[in-house]
Amino acid sequence: MEETLLNAWKEVTKTAPGELSPEEAAKRSLADVLVRRDGWLAKAEAALPRLFIRELKPRGIVRPTRDASAYQGWTMVPDDRRDMLSGRPLEPGDAFALDFGEHAVGSFAFSLVATGAVADAPVRLEFTFAEVPLELAEGHVADRTGGSLSMSWLQHETVTIDEVPCEVRLPRRYSFRYVGVEVKAGPRGGRFGFGGATLFAETSADTGKLAPLGAGTPLDSRMDEIACRTLRDCMQTVFEDGPKRDRRLWLGDLRLEALANYATYGNLGLVKRSLYLLAGTCDDDGALFSDAYERPVPHCGESRILDYTALFAATIREYLEVSGDRDTAEDIWPLCVRQLDFLLAEIDNDGVFRDGGRWWCFIDWEKSLNRQTAEQGALAHGFRETIRLGEALGRVKEVAFLADVLRRMRDGAERALWNGDRGLYLCERGGQASWMGQAWMVLGGLAEGERAKRCLEAAMADAAAIRPVTPYANHYFVEALLAAGLHAEAKAHLERYWGRMAALGADTFWEVFVDGDPLASPYASPHLNSYCHAWSCAPSFFLRGGFLDATQTSPVQEGCRELEKQR
């Protein structure tokens, strides 16, 4: 790897008397970070939100049935054995499934009743909690086939009850719509029955604050409904990425959840808590980790994602713009400055990002994606947002040198990545074109005006260009289309991607969606996919913020300003 831009700017950046050099600013910011960490965690704890609880009862008994036309090949059909919920005598081998009518997150309770004769043996039940029919229909197959993540994420429980009649509330929290119940063992001769079930759904989203979407098409309303439910169920004591699997705070998910939250539930305290939890779990070098856990004590995960770290300043700036909470933004500012050392070290002195293998470069789950062009733009976006945050806080002198960094990155991209004949930014090795490469070049301000429109349109017209597979990446593609002034294309893409999930029966939007490949999974098993995932709630943000209106020129900034006015 060449000399990095970080070292170059430490050597050549000149400062006026009394001003801090980038190196001095970084040292001061690290000292500030280490002094403030414990206080940040205390502020995260002080912002612990209230959870709203509601009781849901099963809407009926259903059974999964094979259907080649249905998503993943399974659909739920009504089961006429409704007496299963009213104490019908059960025997070992009996099984049925409950449908709660909507996806929710919370604890599960049930009761067993006596049917006359003494229950002379314990009752052993197996429960399968499912977000989609596939998990219920093929859950036991998944146990045997495995995947690249721990199979303990599968929501299967075996419970033994010694005494009947009884009421039982399972201790774990689940994410589901359907519950499969199977009698594995118990007294013979119909000596007990299933008396009923309750889902105690929990969320920190105050659904009473959710206003109707208002104007829009029926598809707009449907997409917004699903997106709002997705966000609601991911809003727990932090913004979780997926309440079924991972169940933790991720920086990349947080930014998209926060934006959707500003347009829907308006829980600003949850954004504040999440920012402070990430800040307070940084390491002794002041490096942010991309995920954080609340329990048993707050601690960081093991992942450091380059493009997630580049989003930190933007997430704080947008929170400041909507909430007006200057104290929090100023409090965390030193941590933003500290991240510049890590980000700048990934750019060669010619202004081009080349992967040195020190970070996880994510962008999207698409395995064939060469991430160079996308990371170039994502880093530029992070630097631009840091400048904007500095301007908002009156601290721009500390990061003024980033304007020169951005100029060098733009020049480097022009020399090394731009292909004028194709109208696309291409990776240096292999010349790969991708939708996300162009999107992040636009969002990073490295492609503007007609160039921005040209590269996005060229990517969409190029059958060989690598397409994104996650709602996370597709969110940024829509955002890039809007930033380039391609409003009609942005609306069409929203309908084509999220609208298709809605047409396939999505209750909440999924972690991964590839039209035509319903079993696509980053984890070698679709059973490990999250089917309610935070980074999928884009429709509510775009539809409610008015971003699809051609009069909007800056989708994030102008939308946040409008939300601030409404607040």
C-alpha positions in Angstrom: 0.0 0.0 0.0 1.2 3.5 -0.7 1.8 6.2 1.8 -1.6 7.1 3.2 -3.4 10.4 3.0 -3.3 10.5 6.8 0.5 10.6 6.9 0.7 13.0 4.0 -1.6 15.5 5.7 0.2 15.3 9.0 3.3 16.4 7.1 2.1 19.0 4.7 -0.9 20.6 6.3 0.0 24.1 7.4 -1.9 25.8 10.2 -2.2 29.4 11.3 -0.8 30.5 14.7 -3.1 29.3 17.4 -4.9 26.7 15.2 -4.6 22.9 15.7 -3.0 20.7 13.1 -4.9 17.5 12.2 -2.4 15.5 14.2 -2.8 17.8 17.3 -6.6 17.7 16.9 -6.5 13.9 16.8 -4.4 13.7 20.0 -6.7 16.1 21.8 -9.8 14.3 20.6 -8.4 10.9 21.9 -7.8 12.4 25.4 -11.3 13.8 25.4 -12.8 10.5 24.3 -11.1 8.5 27.1 -12.2 11.0 29.7 -15.8 11.0 28.5 -16.4 7.2 28.0 -17.9 6.4 31.4 -20.1 9.5 31.2 -21.3 8.4 27.8 -22.4 5.1 29.2 -24.1 6.7 32.1 -26.0 9.0 29.7 -27.0 5.9 27.7 -28.4 4.3 30.8 -30.3 7.5 31.8 -32.0 7.4 28.4 -33.4 3.9 28.9 -36.8 4.0 27.2 -40.2 2.9 28.4 -41.5 -0.2 26.7 -45.1 -0.2 25.6 -46.8 -3.6 26.1 -50.0 -4.9 24.4 -51.6 -8.3 24.6 -52.3 -10.1 21.4 -54.5 -13.3 21.1 -54.3 -15.8 18.2 -56.4 -15.0 15.3 -56.8 -18.6 14.4 -55.3 -22.0 13.7 -53.3 -22.4 10.5 -51.1 -24.9 8.8 -48.2 -24.4 6.3 -49.0 -25.7 2.8 -46.7 -26.1 -0.2 -47.5 -23.5 -2.8 -45.1 -23.0 -5.8 -46.4 -19.5 -6.4 -45.8 -18.4 -2.8 -42.7 -16.8 -1.4 -40.2 -19.6 -0.5 -42.8 -22.2 -1.6 -45.0 -22.1 1.5 -48.2 -20.4 2.4 -50.4 -20.5 5.5 -54.0 -21.8 5.1 -56.8 -21.9 7.8 -57.0 -25.0 9.9 -60.6 -25.9 10.9 -59.5 -27.3 14.3 -60.3 -24.2 16.2 -61.2 -26.3 19.3 -57.4 -26.7 19.8 -57.7 -23.4 21.6 -60.5 -24.4 23.8 -59.3 -27.4 25.8 -59.6 -30.2 23.2 -58.0 -33.3 24.7 -54.4 -33.8 23.4 -52.2 -36.8 22.9 -48.5 -37.2 22.2 -48.0 -36.5 18.4 -50.7 -33.8 18.2 -49.6 -30.6 16.6 -51.1 -27.3 15.4 -50.0 -23.8 14.7 -51.3 -20.4 15.9 -51.4 -17.3 13.8 -51.3 -13.9 15.7 -52.3 -12.0 12.6 -49.3 -9.8 12.5 -45.6 -9.8 13.3 -44.7 -8.8 16.8 -41.8 -9.0 19.3 -42.3 -10.1 22.9 -42.9 -12.9 25.4 -45.3 -15.9 25.0 -47.6 -17.3 27.5 -50.0 -20.2 27.4 -52.2 -22.3 29.7 -53.0 -26.0 30.0 -56.3 -27.3 31.2 -57.4 -30.6 32.8 -59.9 -32.6 30.8 -61.4 -34.7 33.6 -59.0 -37.4 34.3 -55.8 -36.9 36.4 -52.7 -35.9 34.3 -50.5 -38.6 35.7 -47.3 -37.6 33.8 -45.5 -34.4 32.9 -46.4 -32.7 29.6 -43.6 -32.0 27.2 -44.3 -29.4 24.4 -42.2 -28.2 21.6 -42.7 -24.6 20.3 -41.5 -23.2 17.0 -41.7 -19.4 16.7 -41.7 -18.3 13.0 -41.6 -15.0 11.2 -42.5 -16.6 7.8 -44.1 -19.9 6.9 -40.8 -21.5 5.8 -39.5 -21.4 9.4 -42.5 -23.3 10.6 -42.8 -25.8 7.7 -39.1 -26.7 7.6 -37.8 -25.8 11.0 -36.6 -29.3 11.9 -34.7 -29.6 8.6 -32.9 -26.4 9.4 -31.7 -27.9 12.7 -30.0 -30.6 10.8 -28.6 -28.8 7.8 -27.0 -25.9 9.6 -25.6 -22.6 8.4 -22.7 -20.2 8.9 -24.2 -18.7 12.1 -25.1 -20.5 15.3 -28.3 -22.5 15.0 -29.2 -21.4 18.5 -30.7 -18.4 16.8 -33.5 -20.7 15.6 -36.5 -20.0 17.8 -37.3 -23.5 19.0 -38.1 -24.3 22.6 -38.9 -27.6 24.4 -40.8 -27.1 27.6 -41.7 -29.7 30.3 -44.7 -28.9 32.6 -45.1 -31.0 35.7 -48.6 -30.0 36.8 -51.9 -29.5 35.0 -53.8 -27.2 35.0 -51.3 -24.4 34.8 -50.3 -21.1 33.3 -46.8 -20.7 31.8 -44.9 -17.7 30.5 -41.7 -18.5 28.7 -38.7 -16.5 29.9 -37.2 -15.6 26.5 -38.3 -12.9 24.0 -39.3 -14.0 20.5 -39.9 -12.4 17.2 -42.7 -14.0 15.3 -46.2 -14.1 13.8 -46.7 -17.9 13.9 -46.2 -20.4 16.7 -46.1 -24.1 16.1 -47.1 -26.3 19.0 -46.3 -30.1 19.2 -47.0 -32.5 22.0 -43.7 -34.5 22.3 -44.8 -36.5 25.3 -47.3 -36.6 28.1 -50.1 -38.5 29.8 -52.1 -40.7 27.5 -55.8 -40.9 27.2 -56.5 -37.2 26.6 -55.8 -36.0 30.1 -55.0 -32.4 29.3 -55.8 -29.7 26.7 -54.4 -26.4 25.4 -56.3 -23.6 27.1 -55.1 -20.6 25.1 -52.1 -18.3 24.4 -51.1 -14.7 24.7 -48.3 -12.7 23.0 -47.1 -9.8 25.2 -45.8 -7.6 22.4 -43.3 -4.9 23.4 -41.7 -1.9 21.7 -40.4 1.5 22.7 -42.3 3.0 19.7 -45.3 5.0 20.9 -47.7 3.9 18.1 -50.2 6.5 19.3 -47.9 9.1 17.8 -47.9 7.6 14.4 -50.0 9.7 12.0 -51.6 8.3 8.8 -49.4 8.5 5.7 -51.9 10.8 4.0 -51.6 11.2 0.3 -50.3 8.4 -1.9 -51.2 5.3 -3.8 -52.6 2.1 -2.2 -49.1 0.6 -2.8 -47.5 3.6 -0.9 -49.8 2.9 2.0 -49.0 -0.8 2.0 -45.3 -0.2 1.9 -45.5 2.4 4.6 -47.6 0.1 6.8 -45.0 -2.7 6.5 -42.1 -0.4 7.0 -43.6 1.2 10.2 -44.3 -2.3 11.6 -40.7 -3.3 10.8 -39.3 -0.2 12.6 -41.7 -0.6 15.5 -40.6 -4.2 16.2 -36.9 -3.2 16.0 -37.3 -0.4 18.5 -36.6 -2.0 21.8 -34.3 -0.6 24.4 -32.0 0.3 21.6 -32.5 0.3 17.8 -31.9 -3.4 17.2 -31.0 -4.6 13.8 -33.2 -7.7 13.9 -35.2 -8.8 16.9 -35.0 -12.5 15.9 -31.3 -12.6 15.2 -28.4 -10.5 16.4 -30.7 -8.4 18.7 -28.1 -5.7 19.1 -27.2 -2.2 18.0 -25.4 -1.8 14.7 -24.2 1.6 13.6 -25.2 1.1 9.9 -28.7 0.1 10.9 -29.0 2.8 13.4 -28.6 5.6 10.8 -31.5 4.2 8.7 -33.7 3.5 11.7 -33.1 7.0 13.1 -34.2 8.6 9.8 -37.3 6.5 9.6 -38.1 7.2 13.3 -37.9 10.9 12.7 -40.6 10.6 10.1 -42.8 8.2 12.2 -42.6 7.6 15.9 -40.3 10.5 16.8 -38.5 8.7 19.7 -35.5 11.0 19.9 -34.4 9.6 23.3 -33.8 6.2 21.7 -31.5 7.8 19.1 -29.6 9.5 21.9 -29.3 6.3 23.9 -28.0 4.4 20.9 -25.4 7.0 20.0 -24.2 7.1 23.6 -24.0 3.3 23.8 -21.8 3.1 20.7 -19.7 6.0 21.9 -19.2 4.6 25.4 -18.1 1.2 24.1 -15.3 2.5 21.9 -11.9 1.0 22.6 -8.8 2.5 24.4 -7.6 3.9 21.1 -10.8 5.7 20.5 -12.0 3.4 17.7 -15.7 2.9 17.3 -16.9 -0.6 16.9 -19.8 -1.2 14.5 -22.0 -3.1 17.0 -22.7 -2.9 20.7 -24.5 -4.9 23.3 -26.5 -3.7 26.3 -26.3 -6.8 28.5 -25.1 -8.2 30.8 -23.2 -4.9 30.9 -22.6 -2.5 27.9 -19.8 -3.8 25.7 -18.7 -3.6 22.1 -19.0 -6.4 19.6 -16.1 -7.6 17.5 -16.8 -5.9 14.1 -15.2 -2.8 12.7 -16.9 -1.9 9.4 -15.3 0.9 7.4 -18.4 2.2 5.8 -20.4 2.1 9.0 -17.7 4.2 10.8 -17.9 6.7 8.0 -21.7 7.1 8.8 -21.2 8.1 12.4 -20.8 11.9 11.9 -23.9 11.9 9.6 -26.0 10.1 12.2 -25.0 12.7 14.8 -25.6 15.6 12.5 -29.0 14.5 11.5 -29.9 13.9 15.1 -28.8 17.4 15.9 -30.8 18.9 13.1 -34.0 17.2 14.0 -33.7 17.3 17.8 -31.9 20.6 18.4 -29.9 18.7 21.1 -26.6 20.6 20.7 -25.2 19.3 24.1 -25.2 15.7 22.9 -23.6 16.5 19.5 -20.9 18.6 21.2 -20.3 15.9 23.8 -19.6 13.2 21.2 -17.8 15.5 18.7 -14.3 14.5 19.9 -15.1 10.9 19.0 -16.1 12.0 15.4 -12.7 13.8 15.1 -10.9 10.7 16.4 -12.4 8.5 13.7 -10.7 10.6 11.0 -7.4 9.1 11.8 -8.7 5.6 11.1 -10.6 6.6 8.0 -7.8 8.7 6.4 -5.4 5.8 6.9 -7.4 3.8 4.4 -6.8 6.2 1.5 -3.6 6.2 -0.4 -1.7 9.5 -1.0 -3.1 9.7 -4.5 -6.6 10.1 -3.1 -7.8 6.5 -3.9 -9.1 3.9 -1.5 -7.4 0.5 -1.8 -8.4 -2.2 0.6 -5.5 -3.0 3.0 -7.4 -5.8 4.7 -7.6 -4.0 8.1 -11.4 -3.5 8.0 -14.6 -5.3 7.1 -15.7 -3.4 4.0 -19.4 -4.2 3.9 -21.6 -2.0 1.6 -23.9 -5.0 0.9 -24.2 -8.8 1.3 -23.6 -9.4 -2.5 -20.6 -11.7 -2.5 -19.3 -10.8 -6.0 -19.2 -7.1 -5.2 -15.8 -5.4 -5.5 -16.2 -2.6 -2.9 -13.5 -0.2 -4.0 -15.6 2.4 -5.7 -18.4 2.2 -3.1 -15.9 2.7 -0.2 -14.3 5.6 -2.0 -17.6 7.4 -2.0 -18.7 6.2 1.5 -15.4 7.7 2.9 -15.9 10.9 1.1 -19.5 11.1 2.4 -18.2 10.6 5.9 -15.7 13.5 5.5 -18.3 15.8 4.0 -20.7 15.0 6.9 -17.9 15.6 9.5 -17.3 19.1 7.9 -21.1 19.8 8.0 -21.3 18.7 11.7 -18.3 20.9 12.5 -20.0 23.8 10.8 -23.2 23.2 12.9 -21.1 23.2 16.1 -18.8 26.0 15.2 -15.8 23.6 15.2 -15.1 23.6 11.5 -11.5 24.8 11.9 -10.7 21.4 13.5 -11.7 19.6 10.3 -11.2 22.3 7.6 -8.3 20.3 6.1 -10.9 17.7 5.0 -11.9 20.1 2.1 -8.4 19.4 0.6 -8.8 15.7 1.3 -12.0 15.7 -0.6 -10.5 17.5 -3.6 -7.7 14.9 -3.7 -10.2 12.1 -3.5 -12.2 13.6 -6.3 -9.1 13.9 -8.5 -8.0 10.4 -7.6 -11.3 8.9 -8.5 -11.2 10.8 -11.8 -7.8 9.4 -12.7 -8.1 5.8 -11.3 -11.8 4.9 -11.4 -13.7 6.9 -14.0 -14.3 5.4 -17.4 -15.7 8.0 -19.7 -16.5 5.6 -22.5 -18.9 3.7 -20.3 -20.0 6.6 -18.1 -19.2 4.5 -15.0 -16.8 4.4 -12.1 -15.0 1.1 -12.3 -12.8 -0.8 -9.8 -9.1 -0.8 -10.6 -8.8 -4.6 -10.5 -11.1 -6.3 -13.0 -13.0 -3.1 -14.0 -16.2 -4.1 -12.2 -19.2 -1.8 -12.4 -21.7 -1.8 -9.6 -24.9 0.0 -8.7 -23.5 0.7 -5.2 -20.2 2.0 -6.6 -22.1 4.7 -8.5 -24.5 5.4 -5.7 -21.8 6.1 -3.1 -19.8 8.2 -5.6 -22.9 10.4 -5.9 -23.6 10.5 -2.1 -20.0 11.3 -1.4 -20.1 14.3 -3.7 -17.5 12.8 -6.0 -20.0 12.7 -8.9 -22.3 15.7 -9.2 -24.7 17.3 -11.7 -24.9 15.5 -15.0 -22.1 13.2 -14.0 -24.2 11.9 -11.2 -27.2 11.2 -13.4 -25.0 9.7 -16.1 -23.3 7.1 -13.9 -26.5 6.0 -12.1 -28.4 5.7 -15.4 -25.5 3.8 -17.0 -25.4 1.3 -14.1 -29.1 0.6 -14.4 -28.8 0.1 -18.1 -25.8 -2.2 -17.8 -26.8 -5.8 -17.4 -23.3 -6.7 -16.1 -23.3 -4.1 -13.4 -23.5 -5.8 -9.9 -26.9 -5.1 -8.2 -27.5 -4.8 -4.5 -29.3 -7.6 -2.6 -30.2 -6.0 0.7 -32.7 -3.3 1.6 -29.8 -1.5 3.3 -27.9 -1.0 0.1 -31.1 -0.4 -1.9 -31.9 2.5 0.5 -28.7 4.2 -0.4 -29.4 3.6 -4.1 -32.7 5.4 -3.8 -31.0 8.2 -1.8 -28.4 8.5 -4.6 -31.1 8.7 -7.3 -32.8 11.5 -5.3 -29.6 13.4 -4.8 -29.0 13.2 -8.6 -32.4 14.6 -9.3 -33.8 11.3 -10.6 -37.0 11.4 -8.6 -39.2 9.3 -11.0 -36.5 6.6 -11.0 -36.3 6.7 -7.2 -40.0 6.1 -6.9 -40.0 3.4 -9.5 -37.1 1.6 -7.7 -38.9 1.9 -4.3 -42.0 0.2 -5.8 -39.9 -2.4 -7.7 -38.0 -3.5 -4.7 -40.1 -2.9 -1.5 -43.3 -3.1 -3.5 -42.4 -6.6 -4.7 -41.8 -7.7 -1.1 -45.2 -6.4 -0.2 -46.8 -8.3 -3.1 -45.1 -11.5 -1.9 -46.9 -11.1 1.4 -44.2 -9.5 3.6 -45.5 -8.8 7.1 -42.3 -6.9 7.9 -39.5 -6.2 5.4 -36.7 -8.7 5.2 -33.0 -8.6 5.7 -32.2 -9.9 2.2 -34.4 -9.9 -0.8 -33.4 -11.1 -4.3 -36.4 -11.3 -6.6 -36.3 -14.7 -8.2 -34.1 -16.3 -5.5 -36.4 -16.6 -2.4 -33.9 -18.8 -0.6 -31.0 -16.3 -0.9 -29.0 -16.1 2.4 -25.7 -14.7 3.4 -25.6 -17.4 6.1 -26.0 -20.6 3.9 -29.5 -21.0 5.3 -32.6 -18.9 4.8 -33.8 -20.0 8.2 -31.1 -17.8 9.7 -32.2 -14.8 7.8 -34.0 -12.0 9.7 -37.4 -11.4 8.3 -37.9 -8.2 10.3 -34.8 -6.2 9.8 -34.1 -2.6 10.8 -32.3 -1.6 7.7 -35.4 -2.4 5.6 -37.7 0.5 6.8 -36.8 2.9 4.0 -40.3 3.4 2.5 -41.6 5.3 5.6 -38.6 7.7 5.5 -38.9 8.4 1.8 -42.7 8.5 1.6 -43.4 10.5 4.7 -40.5 12.9 4.2 -41.8 14.0 0.8 -38.4 13.0 -0.8 -40.0 11.6 -3.9 -41.2 15.1 -4.8 -39.0 16.6 -7.6 -38.9 19.9 -5.7 -36.7 18.3 -3.0 -33.1 18.8 -3.8 -31.3 17.3 -0.8 -33.2 14.3 0.5 -31.7 14.0 3.9 -31.0 17.6 4.8 -34.2 19.2 3.6 -36.3 16.3 4.9 -34.8 16.6 8.4 -35.4 20.4 8.3 -39.0 19.8 7.4 -39.3 17.3 10.3 -37.8 19.8 12.7 -40.4 22.4 11.7 -43.1 19.8 12.3 -41.7 19.0 15.7 
